[in-house]
Amino acid sequence: MNEITAFWGEWLRPSAGLPTVQWSLLLALAAAAGHLVQRHLAMPKVVGYSAIGAIAGLAGFPGAAWPLEGIGLFLLELGVSVVLFETAGRIALRWFRHNPMVLLQSLLEAALTYAAVYFTLRWFDVRPSVADALALVAIASSPAVLSRVFGDMRAAGPVTERVIVLATLGALYALMLVAGRASLMHSEETRMLALLFPVAVVLGISVVVGAGLALVLRTALRFMSPTSENTSILLLTAIAAGTALASHFGGSAPLAALLAGLLLKQLNPRPWAWPRQLGTAASLLVMLSFVLVSVVAAQADWNPAVAGLVLALVAARGLAKVFGLLLANPGSGTSWKQALMTGAAMSPMSSLALLLVAEFTSASPSLGPRIASIALPAILLVEVLGAILATFVIQRAGEGSRPEPSAGIQANGVQRA
């Protein structure tokens, strides 16, 4: 691929640069592959996106060098922020007053996931700080993959809603803990008490930015139509501005967007049509994040030694999520079968996990490559297999139809007829 790129560079000089042409063609192929995978194999579109990204990465695609930085990192942050804003905007906090066991399920699932992955990797003699970082990344499921899968299937029901809520809460925990842990990467300190101050700083800044974003959007929605294209533009640009500000002041951009969505939901209890509002531009951002994850992960150093660690991490993580939800299931409002399905559906990792790994890599140039060498193949594996498993689970739960192409507008991974 490098030879082809050099040949192009001799005669093709577009105003936006050769990388723009490369990414445009890659995204066009990914969109076509996603459609074909869904139409002919009844699989989620994300499988097609990931396949094209992985093929490009293995072929040496030069447009996504690791570690991510600059515009690539910003677009990844923006895509994750948009998804977390939308999923958090579906959560009514008053629901937890009536069903506090959901919070216990979330906390227990996250704690067991961390412990299972950490001690599994330590059993394989992985360095404590590396095992700790990977265990924190493993807490996060992928709201982006889950939203895309559930949107393609038009899924609705207790398992679907519980998965989205738990994945969003897991993202909240992971973003706070990783931000705090990244600031301590220079030491081998892994005690949770040592994370309190850096976590408080990141959370405080993110709360301020998120509250400002929510208030701006709340004010705008008082006089703007929820279905207007101008509302879509306002939402995207406001989230983009919040993303840049949160990162600049030392907060977490995705965390600020998540908190903004939560707060805006409390200020506006009635449901908003976020997918229609966010528009096709948000859908393109989310698809870009899937392709970017696959391109970067496919370029990782794949070898037999790492493969064993990746499989061990994925297995420990999957079992911990299921057992965590089963242990706290009594009184949570779901049956044992539904809890089992919920745990299985929470297996995907994608852009959020890649962003967390990028944070560790930026914080520690010495440990970052070792963390990435294990995390990147694991992310690519569960991005694809997790999407397929989530599709199967929702079909078994009877909450979604067979994924079919639709002429409806797609936004933020959610499809509307």
QUIDAGI-V100441 format. One record per residue. RES is the residue in one letter. SS is DSSP state (H for helix, E for strand, L for the rest). PHI is phi in whole degrees, 0 to 359 (* if undefined). BURIAL is 1 if it has 16 or more other C-alpha atoms within 10 Angstrom, else 0. Layout:
# QUIDAGI-V100441
res->(RES:RES)
ss->(SS:SS)
phi->(PHI:PHI)
burial->(BURIAL:BURIAL)
This chain:
# QUIDAGI-V100441
res->(M:N:E:I:T:A:F:W:G:E:W:L:R:P:S:A:G:L:P:T:V:Q:W:S:L:L:L:A:L:A:A:A:A:G:H:L:V:Q:R:H:L:A:M:P:K:V:V:G:Y:S:A:I:G:A:I:A:G:L:A:G:F:P:G:A:A:W:P:L:E:G:I:G:L:F:L:L:E:L:G:V:S:V:V:L:F:E:T:A:G:R:I:A:L:R:W:F:R:H:N:P:M:V:L:L:Q:S:L:L:E:A:A:L:T:Y:A:A:V:Y:F:T:L:R:W:F:D:V:R:P:S:V:A:D:A:L:A:L:V:A:I:A:S:S:P:A:V:L:S:R:V:F:G:D:M:R:A:A:G:P:V:T:E:R:V:I:V:L:A:T:L:G:A:L:Y:A:L:M:L:V:A:G:R:A:S:L:M:H:S:E:E:T:R:M:L:A:L:L:F:P:V:A:V:V:L:G:I:S:V:V:V:G:A:G:L:A:L:V:L:R:T:A:L:R:F:M:S:P:T:S:E:N:T:S:I:L:L:L:T:A:I:A:A:G:T:A:L:A:S:H:F:G:G:S:A:P:L:A:A:L:L:A:G:L:L:L:K:Q:L:N:P:R:P:W:A:W:P:R:Q:L:G:T:A:A:S:L:L:V:M:L:S:F:V:L:V:S:V:V:A:A:Q:A:D:W:N:P:A:V:A:G:L:V:L:A:L:V:A:A:R:G:L:A:K:V:F:G:L:L:L:A:N:P:G:S:G:T:S:W:K:Q:A:L:M:T:G:A:A:M:S:P:M:S:S:L:A:L:L:L:V:A:E:F:T:S:A:S:P:S:L:G:P:R:I:A:S:I:A:L:P:A:I:L:L:V:E:V:L:G:A:I:L:A:T:F:V:I:Q:R:A:G:E:G:S:R:P:E:P:S:A:G:I:Q:A:N:G:V:Q:R:A)
ss->(L:H:H:H:H:H:H:H:H:H:H:L:L:L:L:L:L:H:H:H:H:H:H:H:H:H:H:H:H:H:H:H:H:H:H:H:H:H:H:H:H:L:L:L:H:H:H:H:H:H:H:H:H:H:H:H:H:H:L:L:L:L:L:L:L:L:L:L:L:H:H:H:H:H:H:H:H:H:H:H:H:H:H:H:H:H:H:H:L:L:L:L:L:H:H:H:H:H:L:L:H:H:H:H:H:H:H:H:H:H:H:H:H:H:H:H:H:H:H:H:H:H:H:L:L:L:L:H:H:H:H:H:H:H:H:H:H:H:H:L:L:L:H:H:H:H:H:H:H:H:H:H:H:L:L:L:L:H:H:H:H:H:H:H:H:H:H:H:H:H:H:H:H:H:H:H:H:H:H:H:H:H:L:L:L:L:L:L:L:L:L:H:H:H:H:H:H:H:H:H:H:H:H:H:H:H:H:H:H:H:H:H:H:H:H:H:H:H:H:H:L:L:L:L:L:L:L:L:H:H:H:H:H:H:H:H:H:H:H:H:H:H:H:H:H:H:H:H:L:L:L:L:H:H:H:H:H:H:H:H:H:H:H:H:H:H:H:L:L:L:L:L:L:H:H:H:H:H:H:H:H:H:H:H:H:H:H:H:H:H:H:H:H:H:H:H:H:H:L:L:L:L:L:H:H:H:H:H:H:H:H:H:H:H:H:H:H:H:H:H:H:H:H:H:H:H:H:L:L:L:L:L:L:L:L:H:H:H:H:H:H:H:H:H:H:L:L:L:L:L:H:H:H:H:H:H:H:H:H:H:H:H:H:L:L:L:L:H:H:H:H:H:H:H:H:H:H:H:H:H:H:H:H:H:H:H:H:H:H:H:H:H:H:H:H:H:H:L:L:L:L:L:L:L:L:L:L:L:L:E:E:L:L:E:E:L:L)
phi->(*:298:294:295:298:296:296:301:298:286:233:260:231:292:298:272:99:298:303:297:297:298:291:298:294:296:292:296:296:296:298:294:295:299:296:294:297:289:289:258:246:56:253:297:302:299:296:294:301:293:297:295:297:294:298:297:295:294:278:88:304:272:271:214:282:259:281:292:202:65:294:298:294:296:296:295:300:294:299:295:297:299:296:293:299:292:290:294:290:263:259:264:297:296:298:291:291:276:220:294:295:296:296:296:302:297:294:292:298:294:295:292:298:301:296:296:291:299:287:295:291:294:296:270:65:283:306:307:294:289:298:297:297:294:294:292:297:294:299:281:273:247:301:294:297:296:297:296:297:294:293:299:267:53:285:202:152:297:292:302:293:294:298:297:296:293:294:292:295:299:297:300:297:296:297:293:291:293:300:290:293:299:287:247:294:288:242:266:292:238:291:295:298:291:272:301:294:298:294:298:295:298:295:299:295:293:297:297:295:296:295:298:296:297:293:299:291:298:296:295:286:288:235:253:287:299:259:284:293:294:294:299:297:299:299:296:292:294:294:297:295:296:298:294:292:298:294:295:269:93:265:246:300:298:295:297:294:299:294:296:296:300:294:297:296:287:285:233:299:291:293:249:275:304:302:292:293:288:77:293:300:293:298:296:299:293:297:301:294:297:295:298:302:292:299:294:295:293:273:292:277:277:208:303:297:292:302:297:295:296:296:296:298:297:294:298:296:297:294:295:295:293:294:299:288:292:296:260:287:305:85:271:94:234:282:299:295:294:295:298:294:298:298:293:289:272:286:296:232:202:297:297:297:297:296:294:295:298:294:295:297:292:284:220:300:276:271:305:300:292:297:294:297:265:290:297:298:295:297:297:298:278:296:279:295:294:296:294:296:297:298:298:297:294:295:295:284:72:250:209:264:299:302:226:298:219:274:291:286:251:210:57:80:242:257:238:288)
burial->(0:0:0:0:0:0:0:0:0:0:0:0:0:0:0:0:0:1:0:0:0:0:1:0:0:1:1:0:1:1:1:0:1:1:1:1:1:1:1:0:0:1:1:1:1:1:1:1:1:1:1:1:1:1:0:1:1:1:0:1:1:0:1:1:0:0:1:1:0:0:0:1:1:1:1:1:1:1:1:1:1:1:1:1:1:1:1:1:1:1:1:1:0:0:0:0:0:0:0:0:1:1:1:1:1:1:1:1:1:1:1:1:1:1:1:1:1:1:1:1:1:1:0:0:0:1:0:1:1:1:1:1:1:1:1:1:1:1:1:1:1:1:1:1:1:1:1:1:1:1:1:1:1:1:1:0:0:0:1:1:1:1:1:1:1:1:1:1:1:1:1:1:1:1:1:1:1:1:1:1:1:1:1:1:1:0:0:0:0:1:0:0:0:0:1:0:0:1:1:0:1:1:1:1:1:1:1:1:1:1:1:1:1:1:0:1:1:1:0:0:0:0:0:0:0:1:0:0:0:0:1:1:1:1:1:1:0:1:1:1:0:1:1:1:1:1:1:0:0:0:1:1:1:1:1:1:1:1:1:1:1:1:1:1:1:1:0:0:0:0:0:0:0:1:1:1:1:1:1:1:0:1:1:1:1:1:1:1:1:1:1:1:1:1:1:1:1:1:1:1:0:0:0:0:0:1:0:0:1:1:0:1:1:1:0:1:1:1:1:1:1:1:1:1:1:1:0:1:1:0:0:1:0:1:0:0:0:1:1:1:1:1:1:1:1:1:1:1:1:1:1:1:1:1:1:1:1:1:1:1:1:1:1:1:0:0:1:1:1:0:1:1:1:1:1:1:1:1:1:1:1:1:1:1:1:1:1:1:1:1:1:1:1:1:1:0:1:0:1:1:0:1:1:1:1:0:0:0:0:1:1:1:1:1:1:0:0)
